[in-house]
Amino acid sequence: MLRKVVGPAILLAPVAAPVLHGLTGIAVVGLGLFAAGTVVAKTVSALTAPPKPRNPVEEPPPVK
């Protein structure tokens, strides 16, 4: 039973490290693209939104 597991494991061991590094690289690049997209989206929405008043004056409640 153990020989059936060890044989393929020995054959796949040299491939495991590059595959792991490749997956890690894809994850890092994806995170970078996500962060850049978020910054661009927030910048565009901030530049295209109508300006907000600095000190909005609240009306007093009506007196009955």
C-alpha positions, 0 to 999 in steps of 0.5 A: 500500500505504501509503495503505491503512494510513495512512487507517484509522490517521488515523481511529483516532488520536483514539480510541486515547488514550481507549481506552488510558486506559480499559484502564489504568483497568480494570487499576488498579481490578482491581489495587486490588480484588485487593489489597483482597480479599487483605487481607480474606481474610488478615484473616478467616483470621487471625481464624478460625484457632485460636490457636497456642501461643507456646512449644510444648514439644517432647518429647525423643526416646525413649531406647533 
